[in-house]
Amino acid sequence: MIADKRSPLPAASSERAMPCGSVLVCGAGIAGIQASLDLSAAGFHVYLVEQSPTIGGAMARLDKTFPTGDCATCTISPKLVACMRDLNIDVLTMADVVKLDGEAGHFQAQVQVRPRSVDADKCTGCGDCIEHCPVRNVPQAVEPFQPSMPADAAQTALLDASLARHGAEASALIPILQDINEECGYLPRTALEALAAKLSCPLAEILRVASFYNAFSLKPVGRHIVEVCLGTACFVRGSGMLLERLTDELGIAVGGTDKDKRFTLRTVRCIGCCALAPAMRIDGVTFGKMKLDQVANILERFE
């Protein structure tokens, strides 16, 4: 607690004086806000000091609260409004307590408020002050993306044809990636960088899309894609043993490609033919009710 000019300290007496004056609350997180509201309801004038520009603390940045899973915003928003509207609470943001003297019940605090360069009482939140702030760095124009390595002639021709077919817009990104993946078997880095430059789209955004969908591969793959279904129906009927036989026959692990670039082995969760379990698929051709001794003969069909 602190004593201010509106509540002078009582004369010294032999008995311990009761707490008086205003109350200083340090930190405007959810705990500080609730304490300020409770103290205001009890009749104290409250100074709520927060070193950051806003109140709410960490809870204002959360989505849910533990353990109930309640919405953090729904919980804290009414308290934020009540705190800012309470005439008995003075909110001091961008402020620091630099000195504290006295004893319990009769503290005197010195608070330093850092300048904002704007009149907070007149602020409407328009944001014009950001553009004209004298201490802010001058924004620089973002340089157009430049590929680290040029795409070869075949990739350039493929990109030009795909852009002419689907349009040079960011909305056509997935169809263009499908064309590249189908023609090259995977998504070469040079082609993705050239595409980013042509679409004026950040390379990170293209990579997010390319890495999200299993249909795309960022690494070279074999001429034939072998996919083993590990769905429930296939798994209980032996697709796990089928996968082991394929790894032995091909000499590669799941996700790998053999040294001859002939096969790439993958797993899928379902290929939509549970009645044919266990099943696998090579280049889109489904083989159902697989037996282990059939694996070698089926692989020989694909050169």
VEXVOGU-893445 format. One record per residue (C-alpha): residue in one letter; x, y, z. Coordinates in nm, 2 decimals. Example, Ala and Ser with C-alpha at 12.3 -4.5 7.8 and 13.67 -1.06 7.14 Angstrom:
2
DOVO   loke        X        Y        Z
DOVO      A     1.23    -0.45     0.78
DOVO      S     1.37    -0.11     0.71
END
This chain:
303
DOVO   loke        X        Y        Z
DOVO      M     0.00     0.00     0.00
DOVO      I     0.11     0.36    -0.06
DOVO      A     0.01     0.68     0.10
DOVO      D    -0.07     0.97    -0.13
DOVO      K    -0.16     1.34    -0.08
DOVO      R    -0.53     1.26    -0.06
DOVO      S    -0.48     1.04     0.25
DOVO      P    -0.21     1.18     0.48
DOVO      L    -0.05     0.95     0.73
DOVO      P    -0.21     0.97     1.08
DOVO      A    -0.02     1.11     1.37
DOVO      A     0.22     0.88     1.54
DOVO      S     0.08     0.68     1.83
DOVO      S     0.18     0.40     2.05
DOVO      E    -0.06     0.16     1.88
DOVO      R     0.01     0.03     1.54
DOVO      A    -0.17     0.24     1.28
DOVO      M    -0.42     0.07     1.05
DOVO      P    -0.34     0.06     0.67
DOVO      C    -0.46     0.36     0.49
DOVO      G    -0.42     0.55     0.16
DOVO      S    -0.41     0.40    -0.19
DOVO      V    -0.31     0.05    -0.30
DOVO      L    -0.03    -0.02    -0.55
DOVO      V    -0.07    -0.34    -0.76
DOVO      C     0.24    -0.45    -0.96
DOVO      G     0.17    -0.64    -1.27
DOVO      A    -0.15    -0.62    -1.48
DOVO      G    -0.19    -0.99    -1.56
DOVO      I    -0.51    -1.18    -1.47
DOVO      A    -0.41    -1.19    -1.10
DOVO      G    -0.33    -0.82    -1.09
DOVO      I    -0.65    -0.72    -1.26
DOVO      Q    -0.86    -0.94    -1.03
DOVO      A    -0.68    -0.80    -0.72
DOVO      S    -0.74    -0.45    -0.84
DOVO      L    -1.11    -0.51    -0.89
DOVO      D    -1.15    -0.67    -0.55
DOVO      L    -0.96    -0.39    -0.38
DOVO      S    -1.17    -0.13    -0.56
DOVO      A    -1.48    -0.30    -0.45
DOVO      A    -1.35    -0.29    -0.09
DOVO      G    -1.32     0.09    -0.12
DOVO      F    -0.95     0.14    -0.19
DOVO      H    -0.81     0.36    -0.47
DOVO      V    -0.59     0.14    -0.68
DOVO      Y    -0.28     0.21    -0.89
DOVO      L    -0.23    -0.08    -1.13
DOVO      V     0.13    -0.07    -1.27
DOVO      E     0.23    -0.27    -1.57
DOVO      Q     0.57    -0.24    -1.75
DOVO      S     0.43    -0.35    -2.09
DOVO      P     0.21    -0.13    -2.32
DOVO      T    -0.10    -0.34    -2.25
DOVO      I    -0.27    -0.52    -1.97
DOVO      G    -0.38    -0.89    -1.97
DOVO      G    -0.05    -1.06    -1.93
DOVO      A     0.01    -1.41    -2.06
DOVO      M    -0.36    -1.51    -2.03
DOVO      A    -0.45    -1.26    -2.31
DOVO      R    -0.23    -1.46    -2.54
DOVO      L    -0.38    -1.80    -2.46
DOVO      D    -0.65    -1.99    -2.64
DOVO      K    -0.77    -2.22    -2.36
DOVO      T    -0.72    -2.24    -1.99
DOVO      F    -0.62    -2.56    -1.79
DOVO      P    -0.78    -2.77    -1.66
DOVO      T    -1.14    -2.68    -1.76
DOVO      G    -1.05    -2.58    -2.12
DOVO      D    -1.25    -2.26    -2.09
DOVO      C    -1.19    -1.99    -2.35
DOVO      A    -0.92    -1.76    -2.22
DOVO      T    -1.06    -1.46    -2.41
DOVO      C    -1.41    -1.51    -2.28
DOVO      T    -1.27    -1.53    -1.92
DOVO      I    -1.05    -1.23    -1.93
DOVO      S    -1.23    -0.99    -2.16
DOVO      P    -1.50    -0.89    -1.90
DOVO      K    -1.23    -0.82    -1.64
DOVO      L    -1.03    -0.61    -1.89
DOVO      V    -1.34    -0.39    -1.96
DOVO      A    -1.43    -0.37    -1.59
DOVO      C    -1.08    -0.27    -1.50
DOVO      M    -1.05     0.00    -1.76
DOVO      R    -1.39     0.15    -1.67
DOVO      D    -1.35     0.14    -1.30
DOVO      L    -1.31     0.50    -1.18
DOVO      N    -1.13     0.38    -0.87
DOVO      I    -0.85     0.22    -1.07
DOVO      D    -0.57     0.41    -1.23
DOVO      V    -0.40     0.19    -1.49
DOVO      L    -0.03     0.29    -1.55
DOVO      T     0.11     0.10    -1.84
DOVO      M     0.47     0.13    -1.96
DOVO      A     0.55     0.21    -1.60
DOVO      D     0.81     0.09    -1.35
DOVO      V     0.83     0.11    -0.97
DOVO      V     1.17     0.28    -0.92
DOVO      K     1.15     0.34    -0.54
DOVO      L     0.96     0.21    -0.24
DOVO      D     0.99     0.35     0.11
DOVO      G     0.81     0.31     0.43
DOVO      E     0.67     0.01     0.62
DOVO      A     0.39    -0.24     0.59
DOVO      G     0.07    -0.05     0.57
DOVO      H     0.23     0.29     0.49
DOVO      F     0.45     0.25     0.19
DOVO      Q     0.54     0.54    -0.04
DOVO      A     0.61     0.44    -0.40
DOVO      Q     0.77     0.63    -0.68
DOVO      V     0.65     0.52    -1.03
DOVO      Q     0.82     0.62    -1.35
DOVO      V     0.60     0.62    -1.66
DOVO      R     0.78     0.59    -1.99
DOVO      P     0.67     0.83    -2.27
DOVO      R     0.44     0.71    -2.54
DOVO      S     0.48     1.01    -2.78
DOVO      V     0.10     1.02    -2.81
DOVO      D    -0.18     1.16    -2.60
DOVO      A    -0.35     0.84    -2.47
DOVO      D    -0.67     1.03    -2.38
DOVO      K    -0.71     1.14    -2.75
DOVO      C    -0.60     0.81    -2.91
DOVO      T    -0.86     0.65    -3.13
DOVO      G    -0.64     0.36    -3.25
DOVO      C    -0.62     0.48    -3.61
DOVO      G    -0.25     0.38    -3.64
DOVO      D    -0.14     0.70    -3.81
DOVO      C     0.12     0.76    -3.54
DOVO      I     0.30     0.44    -3.64
DOVO      E     0.36     0.58    -3.99
DOVO      H     0.49     0.91    -3.85
DOVO      C     0.68     0.79    -3.54
DOVO      P     1.01     0.97    -3.52
DOVO      V     1.19     0.68    -3.35
DOVO      R     1.06     0.40    -3.57
DOVO      N     1.28     0.25    -3.84
DOVO      V     1.17     0.35    -4.19
DOVO      P     1.00     0.06    -4.36
DOVO      Q     1.19    -0.09    -4.65
DOVO      A     1.03    -0.24    -4.96
DOVO      V     1.06    -0.61    -4.98
DOVO      E     1.30    -0.72    -5.25
DOVO      P     1.15    -0.95    -5.51
DOVO      F     1.25    -1.31    -5.46
DOVO      Q     1.54    -1.43    -5.66
DOVO      P     1.61    -1.80    -5.71
DOVO      S     1.94    -1.93    -5.58
DOVO      M     1.98    -2.15    -5.89
DOVO      P     1.81    -2.11    -6.23
DOVO      A     1.58    -2.38    -6.34
DOVO      D     1.68    -2.59    -6.65
DOVO      A     1.52    -2.55    -6.98
DOVO      A     1.28    -2.84    -6.93
DOVO      Q     1.15    -2.71    -6.60
DOVO      T     1.11    -2.36    -6.74
DOVO      A     0.91    -2.49    -7.03
DOVO      L     0.70    -2.70    -6.79
DOVO      L     0.63    -2.40    -6.57
DOVO      D     0.54    -2.18    -6.86
DOVO      A     0.29    -2.43    -6.99
DOVO      S     0.14    -2.49    -6.65
DOVO      L     0.11    -2.12    -6.58
DOVO      A    -0.06    -2.06    -6.92
DOVO      R    -0.30    -2.34    -6.85
DOVO      H    -0.39    -2.26    -6.49
DOVO      G    -0.31    -1.89    -6.47
DOVO      A    -0.03    -1.70    -6.29
DOVO      E    -0.22    -1.66    -5.97
DOVO      A    -0.15    -1.79    -5.62
DOVO      S    -0.49    -1.97    -5.63
DOVO      A    -0.35    -2.20    -5.90
DOVO      L    -0.06    -2.32    -5.68
DOVO      I    -0.18    -2.67    -5.62
DOVO      P    -0.27    -2.75    -5.99
DOVO      I     0.07    -2.62    -6.09
DOVO      L     0.25    -2.83    -5.82
DOVO      Q     0.05    -3.13    -5.95
DOVO      D     0.18    -3.07    -6.30
DOVO      I     0.54    -3.05    -6.18
DOVO      N     0.51    -3.35    -5.95
DOVO      E     0.36    -3.56    -6.23
DOVO      E     0.62    -3.46    -6.49
DOVO      C     0.93    -3.48    -6.27
DOVO      G     0.82    -3.74    -6.02
DOVO      Y     0.89    -3.50    -5.74
DOVO      L     0.91    -3.12    -5.68
DOVO      P     1.27    -3.00    -5.76
DOVO      R     1.39    -2.71    -5.55
DOVO      T     1.49    -2.52    -5.86
DOVO      A     1.14    -2.55    -6.00
DOVO      L     0.98    -2.43    -5.68
DOVO      E     1.21    -2.13    -5.66
DOVO      A     1.13    -2.04    -6.02
DOVO      L     0.76    -2.08    -5.94
DOVO      A     0.79    -1.85    -5.64
DOVO      A     0.95    -1.58    -5.86
DOVO      K     0.69    -1.61    -6.13
DOVO      L     0.39    -1.60    -5.88
DOVO      S     0.55    -1.33    -5.66
DOVO      C     0.48    -1.57    -5.38
DOVO      P     0.70    -1.64    -5.08
DOVO      L     0.89    -1.97    -5.12
DOVO      A     0.80    -2.06    -4.76
DOVO      E     0.43    -2.06    -4.86
DOVO      I     0.49    -2.29    -5.15
DOVO      L     0.69    -2.53    -4.93
DOVO      R     0.41    -2.53    -4.67
DOVO      V     0.17    -2.65    -4.93
DOVO      A     0.42    -2.89    -5.09
DOVO      S     0.51    -3.05    -4.75
DOVO      F     0.15    -3.08    -4.63
DOVO      Y     0.00    -3.31    -4.90
DOVO      N     0.12    -3.67    -4.93
DOVO      A     0.07    -3.65    -5.30
DOVO      F     0.38    -3.43    -5.33
DOVO      S     0.73    -3.54    -5.27
DOVO      L     1.03    -3.30    -5.22
DOVO      K     1.28    -3.58    -5.28
DOVO      P     1.34    -3.78    -5.60
DOVO      V     1.14    -4.10    -5.62
DOVO      G     1.16    -4.42    -5.81
DOVO      R     0.98    -4.49    -6.14
DOVO      H     0.72    -4.69    -5.96
DOVO      I     0.54    -4.60    -5.63
DOVO      V     0.45    -4.90    -5.41
DOVO      E     0.19    -4.82    -5.14
DOVO      V     0.09    -5.07    -4.87
DOVO      C    -0.24    -5.01    -4.69
DOVO      L    -0.21    -5.01    -4.31
DOVO      G    -0.57    -4.95    -4.24
DOVO      T    -0.75    -5.16    -3.98
DOVO      A    -0.90    -5.41    -4.22
DOVO      C    -0.57    -5.47    -4.40
DOVO      F    -0.36    -5.47    -4.09
DOVO      V    -0.56    -5.74    -3.91
DOVO      R    -0.53    -5.95    -4.22
DOVO      G    -0.15    -5.93    -4.25
DOVO      S    -0.05    -5.61    -4.42
DOVO      G     0.23    -5.57    -4.16
DOVO      M     0.38    -5.89    -4.28
DOVO      L     0.33    -5.78    -4.64
DOVO      L     0.52    -5.46    -4.57
DOVO      E     0.81    -5.66    -4.42
DOVO      R     0.82    -5.88    -4.73
DOVO      L     0.83    -5.58    -4.95
DOVO      T     1.12    -5.42    -4.75
DOVO      D     1.31    -5.75    -4.79
DOVO      E     1.25    -5.78    -5.16
DOVO      L     1.33    -5.42    -5.24
DOVO      G     1.61    -5.38    -4.98
DOVO      I     1.47    -5.04    -4.86
DOVO      A     1.28    -4.90    -4.56
DOVO      V     0.95    -4.73    -4.57
DOVO      G     0.99    -4.39    -4.75
DOVO      G     1.30    -4.50    -4.92
DOVO      T     1.40    -4.56    -5.29
DOVO      D     1.61    -4.84    -5.42
DOVO      K     1.95    -4.77    -5.57
DOVO      D     1.83    -4.84    -5.92
DOVO      K     1.56    -4.57    -5.88
DOVO      R     1.30    -4.83    -5.97
DOVO      F     1.07    -4.85    -5.66
DOVO      T     0.98    -4.61    -5.38
DOVO      L     0.80    -4.78    -5.09
DOVO      R     0.53    -4.59    -4.89
DOVO      T     0.25    -4.67    -4.65
DOVO      V    -0.11    -4.53    -4.66
DOVO      R    -0.39    -4.55    -4.41
DOVO      C    -0.66    -4.66    -4.65
DOVO      I    -0.69    -4.72    -5.02
DOVO      G    -1.07    -4.78    -5.01
DOVO      C    -1.09    -5.15    -5.08
DOVO      C    -1.13    -5.31    -4.74
DOVO      A    -1.30    -5.62    -4.89
DOVO      L    -0.98    -5.70    -5.07
DOVO      A    -0.76    -5.68    -4.76
DOVO      P    -0.47    -5.70    -4.74
DOVO      A    -0.41    -5.47    -5.03
DOVO      M    -0.13    -5.27    -5.19
DOVO      R    -0.11    -5.04    -5.48
DOVO      I     0.16    -4.98    -5.75
DOVO      D     0.13    -4.67    -5.97
DOVO      G    -0.24    -4.65    -5.89
DOVO      V    -0.30    -5.02    -5.97
DOVO      T    -0.46    -5.21    -5.67
DOVO      F    -0.36    -5.56    -5.58
DOVO      G    -0.60    -5.72    -5.33
DOVO      K    -0.60    -6.03    -5.11
DOVO      M    -0.23    -6.03    -5.13
DOVO      K    -0.03    -6.34    -5.03
DOVO      L     0.34    -6.31    -4.94
DOVO      D     0.45    -6.55    -5.22
DOVO      Q     0.29    -6.32    -5.48
DOVO      V     0.51    -6.02    -5.40
DOVO      A     0.81    -6.11    -5.61
DOVO      N     0.60    -6.19    -5.92
DOVO      I     0.41    -5.87    -5.90
DOVO      L     0.72    -5.66    -5.87
DOVO      E     0.87    -5.82    -6.18
DOVO      R     0.59    -5.67    -6.39
DOVO      F     0.72    -5.32    -6.33
DOVO      E     1.05    -5.23    -6.50
END
